[in-house]
Amino acid sequence: MSYLVFARKYRPQNFDEIVGQEHITTTLKNAILYGRIAHAYLFAGPRGTGKTSTARIFSKALNCEKGPTITPCNKCSACNEISAGTSLDVLEIDGASNRGIDEIRNLRENVRFYPSKGKFKIYIIDEVHMLTAEAFNALLKTLEEPPPHVKFIFATTQPHKLLSTILSRCQRFNFKRVSVTDIVLVLKDIVRRENLKVEEDALYAIASASEGGLRDAESILDQSSSFTQGKVTSEDVNSVLGLVDHETYIDMAQKILNKDVVGCLDMIDKLEKSGKDLSQFVLGLINHFRNMLVAKFGKDVASLLELSEDSINKITNQANPVSQEDLLYISNVLVNTQEVMKRTNSPRIPLEISLVRLYKRANMISIDEVLNRIASIESRLGNPTKAAHEEPLSHPVPQSELKRKIIILPEEPSANTTLHAEKAEENSLEHIKGMWDVVLNKVKEKKMSTATYLAEGEVLSIKSNLLTIGMPAQFLLHKEVLEESGNRKLIESVLNDLLGGNLRVNFIITDGKPSPEDKEDKGINNSRKLEDMLTAEPIARKALELFEGKVIKVVP
């Protein structure tokens, strides 16, 4: 007897043996129980997830001698013929090789004939998306109103290629990828029944490599068991498939975390020389860092890792000392690298560039840690004496710098501290007033109009780093212009550059009305300041020289 591969030998023979598709098998069984069997079904989903197997089991359930039944006997002639693919009443058609309009015309002619043995004549068309548009259109009428004894079951991996008119005439069932855990359980059963020796890590490696396709996993197990005479290990599976083993990913991840760029580049060189696919390696590395992120959330989400217990422990131990921010940043860089590698003929170059970028990265800390540090600093600032004893200044601040700094006080200072603070603010106010002309000139260098408006103001007070500037009532427009975000930031920037500290400015309209003498003196002084600023401008000076003029009045 010829050898039968695992994928065929252990093909499901009833609804209960179909793995990971309970949402579909339950619906089909209920349809049989309650006599609500539709005339056309569409089974859509990835390869190896059980579409054709489900179609055969459904056909057996309808045509079994005991049927329609949810538990076909698999002993009667109808069940055996369907399982062997020799039934005259269940016709399996390959959509890729029977895709033309002539084949569909023959099908339309044959649907008129009654089944030879069973209750229904069932057409299973695999890869139905390969049919031409003309063939689909020829099938439409028959598909919508077939004879009562005819059932259609379509299977496809690309349902988006089907015409909407076909989709609307079928009951659609979406097959999902089988989970790694479910695949491992099936493989363990096969290993037991075949009396094989396979490591648990090898089973997980096979399940991960199959990408949710149970048929693929069974084929890989079959191939791996032939590859070695003894116990099948994860290294054997990786050798058969040309993949990178889990230990290599752990080693590479640790080198990235340790910023060992030389070790990373050396490993990439070895992988390429051994014939490994670097694009697949990056994909596996991204998945490894994803697993590390999941492991950071504790044992409650360990099931999401879909790995053996030993591998989960290794990943958890590696992830514990690393911050989530670091893992997120590394994962983001690798994802972007993978996208670039898809569009280049030399995938090694963008990978090596990204590894150097990860080597140059700064260590990231969590938001919680930043907040804790801020709270610690605030608590020490609240007790200046304690802070001074705990952290003495290693570099004394020059006396000239101390005079220019604005002192920030605690919220509830003592009476003695308050007295010193008020004295310090008084000295700072006098210092700012003495430097005001310098401030105006600096502002003028950056923006003439802002300096012109600011020249009308007067420094009134300073408290808690807030410098108050008063504007006469007739210059309300000046105040509004200066309060604009750009102008305010410009003034604060100049003040902080010249005076140090972290000053903010506030503009108010002065309530007091100056005497005529003060008003006249101030008007003269301000006019002189404005005249000096204007004549300092090259364009204005040229105009005065050209027309032999003089400044009579400056209008802001």
C-alpha positions in Angstrom: 0.0 0.0 0.0 1.3 3.4 -0.9 2.3 5.9 1.8 -0.4 8.4 2.8 0.7 11.8 4.0 -0.5 13.1 7.4 -2.6 15.8 5.8 -4.7 13.2 4.0 -4.5 10.4 6.6 -5.8 12.6 9.3 -8.3 14.6 7.3 -11.5 15.4 9.3 -14.3 12.9 8.7 -17.1 14.6 10.7 -18.1 18.0 12.0 -16.5 17.5 15.4 -13.1 16.8 14.0 -12.9 20.2 12.2 -10.6 22.4 14.3 -11.1 26.1 15.0 -14.2 26.6 13.0 -17.0 26.0 15.5 -18.9 29.1 14.3 -19.3 27.4 10.9 -19.9 23.7 12.0 -22.6 24.8 14.5 -24.5 26.7 11.9 -24.3 23.9 9.4 -25.5 21.3 11.9 -28.4 23.5 13.0 -29.4 24.0 9.4 -29.6 20.2 9.0 -31.5 19.7 12.2 -34.1 22.3 11.4 -34.4 21.6 7.7 -33.1 25.0 6.6 -30.6 23.8 4.0 -29.7 26.6 1.5 -29.2 25.9 -2.2 -25.7 27.6 -2.4 -22.9 28.1 0.1 -19.6 30.0 -0.2 -16.7 28.9 2.0 -14.0 31.6 2.1 -10.8 31.7 4.0 -7.0 31.1 4.1 -5.5 27.9 2.7 -5.5 24.8 4.9 -8.2 25.9 7.2 -10.8 23.2 6.3 -12.9 24.6 3.5 -12.9 21.5 1.2 -13.0 19.1 4.2 -16.1 20.9 5.5 -17.7 20.8 2.1 -17.1 17.0 1.9 -18.4 16.4 5.4 -21.5 18.6 4.7 -22.1 16.5 1.5 -21.8 13.3 3.5 -24.2 14.7 6.1 -26.8 15.4 3.3 -26.3 12.2 1.3 -25.6 9.6 4.0 -28.0 6.7 4.1 -29.1 7.9 7.5 -29.3 11.5 6.4 -29.7 14.3 6.3 -27.9 13.9 9.6 -25.3 15.9 11.6 -23.3 12.7 12.2 -22.6 10.9 8.9 -21.8 7.2 9.5 -18.7 7.1 7.3 -19.6 3.4 6.7 -22.2 3.5 4.0 -21.4 3.5 0.3 -22.4 7.1 -0.1 -20.0 8.3 2.7 -17.2 6.1 1.5 -17.5 7.3 -2.1 -17.6 10.9 -1.1 -14.5 10.4 1.1 -12.7 8.8 -1.8 -13.8 11.4 -4.3 -15.6 8.9 -6.5 -19.2 9.7 -5.9 -21.3 10.4 -8.9 -23.6 12.6 -6.9 -20.9 14.8 -5.3 -18.8 16.4 -8.1 -15.6 18.2 -7.1 -14.7 20.7 -9.8 -11.4 22.6 -10.0 -12.3 26.2 -10.8 -8.8 26.9 -12.3 -9.0 24.3 -15.0 -12.8 24.5 -15.6 -13.1 28.2 -15.7 -14.6 28.8 -19.2 -18.2 29.3 -20.3 -18.3 25.9 -22.1 -17.7 24.1 -18.8 -20.4 26.1 -17.1 -22.9 25.3 -20.0 -22.2 21.6 -19.5 -22.9 22.1 -15.7 -26.2 23.8 -16.5 -27.2 20.9 -18.7 -26.3 18.3 -16.1 -28.1 19.8 -13.1 -31.4 18.7 -14.6 -30.5 15.0 -13.9 -31.4 13.5 -10.5 -28.8 12.0 -8.2 -28.0 8.3 -8.8 -28.0 7.2 -5.1 -28.2 10.1 -2.7 -30.8 12.6 -2.0 -28.9 15.5 -3.5 -26.6 16.3 -6.4 -23.9 18.5 -5.0 -21.3 20.6 -6.9 -18.2 21.5 -5.0 -16.3 24.1 -7.0 -12.8 24.8 -5.5 -11.0 28.1 -6.2 -14.2 29.4 -7.7 -12.7 32.9 -8.0 -10.8 31.6 -11.1 -14.0 31.4 -13.2 -14.3 34.0 -15.9 -16.8 36.8 -15.7 -18.7 35.2 -18.7 -18.8 31.8 -16.8 -20.2 33.5 -13.7 -22.9 35.3 -15.7 -23.8 32.0 -17.4 -24.2 30.4 -13.9 -26.3 33.2 -12.3 -29.8 31.9 -13.2 -29.0 28.3 -12.3 -27.4 29.4 -9.1 -30.3 31.6 -8.0 -33.0 29.0 -8.8 -31.5 25.5 -9.1 -33.6 22.3 -9.1 -34.6 21.2 -5.6 -32.2 18.3 -5.7 -29.1 20.4 -6.5 -26.8 22.1 -4.0 -23.7 24.3 -4.7 -20.7 24.7 -2.4 -18.1 27.2 -3.5 -14.6 27.4 -1.9 -12.1 30.2 -2.4 -9.2 31.9 -0.8 -9.9 35.2 -2.5 -13.6 36.1 -2.1 -13.0 39.7 -3.1 -12.6 38.5 -6.7 -16.1 37.1 -6.9 -18.8 39.1 -8.5 -21.3 40.7 -6.1 -24.1 39.0 -8.0 -22.6 35.6 -7.1 -22.0 36.6 -3.5 -25.6 37.8 -3.1 -26.9 34.3 -4.1 -24.8 32.4 -1.5 -24.7 31.9 2.2 -21.2 33.0 3.0 -19.0 31.3 5.7 -15.7 32.9 6.6 -13.0 30.4 7.8 -10.5 31.8 10.2 -6.9 30.8 10.8 -6.4 28.1 13.3 -4.7 29.2 16.5 -1.3 27.9 17.4 -2.7 26.3 20.6 -5.3 24.3 18.6 -2.7 23.2 16.0 -0.3 22.0 18.7 -3.1 19.9 20.2 -3.8 18.3 16.8 -0.1 17.7 16.2 0.3 16.1 19.6 -2.5 13.6 18.8 -0.8 12.7 15.5 2.5 12.3 17.2 0.9 9.9 19.7 -0.9 7.9 17.0 2.2 7.7 14.8 4.4 6.9 17.8 6.8 9.7 17.1 9.2 11.6 19.4 8.9 15.4 19.0 9.9 18.2 21.4 7.2 20.6 22.5 9.2 23.5 21.2 9.3 21.8 17.8 5.5 21.5 17.8 5.2 25.2 18.5 7.8 26.0 15.8 5.7 24.0 13.3 2.5 25.6 14.4 3.9 29.1 14.1 5.4 28.4 10.7 2.1 27.2 9.4 0.5 30.6 9.8 -2.8 29.2 10.9 -3.1 26.5 8.3 -3.6 23.1 9.9 -2.9 21.3 6.6 0.5 23.1 6.3 1.3 22.2 9.9 0.6 18.5 9.3 2.7 18.6 6.1 5.7 20.2 8.0 5.4 17.6 10.8 5.4 14.8 8.2 8.5 16.3 6.5 10.3 16.9 9.8 9.7 13.4 11.0 11.3 12.1 7.8 14.3 14.5 8.2 15.5 12.9 11.4 15.6 9.3 12.7 15.5 10.3 16.4 13.6 12.9 18.3 12.4 15.9 16.2 13.8 19.2 17.7 13.0 22.8 17.0 16.5 23.0 15.3 15.4 20.2 12.9 12.2 22.1 12.1 14.1 25.3 11.4 16.6 23.4 9.2 13.8 21.8 7.2 12.0 25.2 6.7 15.1 27.4 6.5 14.0 29.4 9.5 15.9 31.0 12.3 15.7 29.3 15.7 14.1 30.9 18.8 17.5 31.2 20.6 18.9 33.3 17.8 16.0 35.8 18.2 16.7 36.0 22.0 20.4 36.5 21.3 19.8 39.2 18.7 17.2 41.0 20.9 19.7 41.0 23.8 22.4 42.5 21.6 20.0 45.3 20.5 19.1 46.0 24.1 22.8 46.1 25.2 23.6 48.4 22.2 26.1 45.8 21.0 26.1 47.1 17.4 29.2 45.0 16.4 27.6 41.8 17.6 24.4 42.7 15.7 26.2 43.3 12.5 28.2 40.1 12.9 25.1 38.1 13.4 23.4 39.6 10.3 26.5 38.6 8.3 26.4 35.0 9.5 22.7 34.8 8.8 23.1 36.0 5.2 26.0 33.7 4.6 24.0 30.7 5.9 21.3 31.5 3.3 18.6 32.8 5.7 16.0 35.2 4.4 16.7 38.5 6.2 13.2 39.8 5.5 11.7 36.8 7.3 14.3 37.2 10.1 13.2 40.8 10.7 9.5 39.7 10.8 10.5 37.1 13.4 12.4 39.7 15.4 9.4 42.0 15.4 7.3 39.2 16.6 9.8 38.5 19.4 9.7 42.1 20.6 5.9 41.9 20.5 6.1 38.9 22.7 8.3 40.8 25.1 5.8 43.6 25.3 3.0 41.2 26.0 5.1 39.5 28.7 5.5 42.9 30.5 1.8 42.7 31.4 2.2 39.6 33.5 1.0 36.0 33.6 -2.6 36.9 32.9 -1.8 37.4 29.2 0.7 34.6 28.8 -1.8 32.7 26.7 -1.4 35.4 24.0 2.2 34.4 23.4 1.3 31.0 22.1 4.6 29.5 23.0 5.9 26.7 25.2 6.3 27.3 28.9 10.0 27.3 28.7 10.1 29.9 25.9 7.6 32.1 27.8 9.9 32.1 30.8 12.9 33.1 28.7 11.0 36.0 27.1 9.6 37.1 30.4 13.1 37.2 32.0 14.5 39.1 29.1 11.7 41.7 29.1 11.6 42.4 32.9 14.5 44.9 33.1 13.4 46.7 29.9 10.9 49.6 29.8 7.9 49.5 27.6 9.0 52.7 25.9 12.2 51.1 24.8 10.4 48.0 23.4 7.9 50.2 21.6 10.7 52.3 20.0 12.7 49.3 18.9 9.5 47.6 17.5 8.6 50.8 15.6 12.1 51.0 14.0 12.0 47.4 13.0 8.5 47.7 11.5 9.6 50.6 9.4 12.7 48.7 8.4 10.6 45.8 7.2 8.6 48.2 4.9 11.8 49.6 3.4 13.3 46.1 2.9 10.3 45.1 0.8 11.2 47.9 -1.7 14.9 47.3 -2.1 17.1 44.7 -3.8 19.6 44.8 -1.0 17.6 44.2 2.3 20.8 43.9 4.3 21.6 47.6 4.0 18.5 49.1 5.5 18.6 46.5 8.2 22.2 47.4 9.2 21.3 51.1 9.1 18.4 50.5 11.5 20.6 48.5 13.9 23.1 51.4 14.0 20.1 53.7 14.7 19.0 51.5 17.6 22.6 51.5 18.9 22.6 55.4 18.9 19.2 55.6 20.7 18.9 57.2 24.0 17.5 55.1 26.9 13.9 55.9 27.4 12.0 56.1 30.7 8.4 55.7 31.4 6.0 58.6 32.0 5.4 57.3 35.5 9.1 57.5 36.3 9.3 61.1 34.9 6.4 62.1 37.2 8.1 60.4 40.2 11.3 62.3 39.6 9.4 65.6 39.3 7.5 64.9 42.5 10.9 64.1 44.2 12.3 67.4 43.0 9.3 69.4 44.1 9.4 67.8 47.6 13.0 68.8 47.9 12.4 72.3 46.7 9.7 72.5 49.4 12.5 72.1 52.0 15.4 74.2 50.7 17.6 73.5 53.8 17.2 69.7 53.4 17.9 69.9 49.7 21.0 71.9 50.3 22.3 69.4 52.8 21.4 66.4 50.5 22.8 67.8 47.3 25.5 70.4 47.7 26.4 72.4 44.5 29.5 70.9 42.9 30.0 74.1 40.9 29.3 77.4 42.8 27.3 79.9 40.8 29.2 83.2 40.2 27.9 86.2 42.2 27.2 88.1 39.0 24.9 85.4 37.9 23.1 85.3 41.2 22.1 88.9 40.9 20.4 88.2 37.6 18.4 85.2 38.7 14.8 85.4 39.8 14.2 83.6 43.1 11.2 81.1 43.1 9.8 80.6 46.5 7.7 77.8 48.1 3.9 78.2 48.2 3.9 78.6 52.1 7.2 80.4 53.0 8.0 81.4 56.6 7.9 85.1 57.5 11.7 85.3 57.4 11.8 83.7 53.9 9.0 86.0 52.7 11.1 89.1 53.8 14.1 87.9 51.9 12.0 87.1 48.8 10.5 90.5 48.8 13.9 92.1 49.1 15.2 89.9 46.2 12.3 90.9 44.0 12.9 94.5 44.8 16.5 94.3 43.7 15.4 92.4 40.6 12.9 95.1 39.7 15.5 97.8 40.0 17.9 95.7 37.9 15.3 95.2 35.1 14.5 99.0 35.1 18.2 99.7 34.7 18.4 97.3 31.8 15.2 98.4 30.1 16.8 100.4 27.4 19.0 97.4 26.5 15.8 95.3 26.4 14.2 97.7 24.0 17.2 97.7 21.7 17.3 93.9 21.6 13.6 93.7 20.8 14.1 96.4 18.1 16.8 94.2 16.5 14.4 91.4 16.2 11.1 93.3 15.4 10.9 97.1 15.1 7.1 97.4 15.5 7.1 95.4 18.8 9.9 97.6 20.2 7.9 100.7 19.2 4.8 99.6 21.1 6.8 98.3 24.1 8.6 101.7 24.5 5.2 103.2 25.6 5.1 100.8 28.6 6.6 101.1 32.1 8.0 98.3 34.3 5.8 98.3 37.4 6.5 95.1 39.5 7.8 91.6 39.5 6.4 88.7 41.6 7.0 85.0 41.3 8.7 85.5 37.9 5.8 87.5 36.6 6.9 90.9 35.3 4.1 93.4 35.1 4.3 96.2 32.5 1.8 99.1 32.6 0.5 100.8 29.5 -1.3 104.2 29.6 -5.0 104.1 28.8 -4.5 105.9 25.5 -2.3 103.0 24.3 -4.9 100.3 24.7 -4.2 99.2 21.1 -0.5 98.8 21.9 -1.4 96.5 24.9 -3.5 94.3 22.7 -0.8 94.0 20.0 1.9 93.2 22.6 -0.4 90.5 24.1 -0.4 88.5 20.9 1.4 85.2 21.2 4.3 86.0 18.9 5.0 89.4 20.4 4.7 88.1 24.0 7.1 85.2 23.3 9.6 87.6 21.7 9.7 89.9 24.7 10.0 87.0 27.2 12.8 85.5 25.1 14.8 88.7 25.1 14.2 89.3 28.9 15.3 85.7 29.7 18.4 86.0 27.5 19.5 89.2 29.1 18.4 88.7 32.7 18.3 85.0 33.1 15.6 83.0 35.0 12.2 82.2 33.5 10.4 85.5 33.3 6.8 85.9 32.0 5.3 89.3 31.1 1.9 90.6 31.9 0.4 93.9 30.4 -2.1 96.1 32.3 -3.7 99.5 31.7 -2.5 101.9 34.4 -5.3 103.4 36.4 -3.6 106.6 37.6 -3.7 109.7 35.5 -0.3 111.4 35.3 0.0 115.2 35.9 0.4 117.4 32.9 4.1 117.9 33.7 4.7 114.1 34.1 2.8 113.5 30.9 4.7 116.1 29.0 8.1 114.8 30.3 7.2 111.2 29.5 5.9 112.2 26.1 9.2 114.0 25.4 11.2 111.0 26.6 9.2 108.5 24.7 9.3 110.6 21.5 13.1 110.8 21.9 13.3 107.1 22.3 11.1 106.5 19.3 13.1 109.1 17.3 16.3 107.4 18.2 14.9 104.0 17.2 13.6 105.3 13.9 16.8 107.1 12.9 18.8 104.0 13.8 17.0 102.1 11.0 19.1 102.2 7.7 16.1 102.8 5.5 14.8 105.7 7.6 18.3 107.2 7.9 18.7 107.1 4.1 15.4 108.8 3.6 16.3 111.6 6.0 19.6 112.1 4.2 18.1 112.0 0.7 15.4 114.6 1.4 17.3 116.6 4.0 14.5 116.1 6.5 14.1 115.6 10.2 11.8 113.7 12.5 8.9 115.9 13.6 6.6 113.3 15.1 6.6 109.5 15.5 3.2 107.9 15.1 3.2 104.2 16.3 
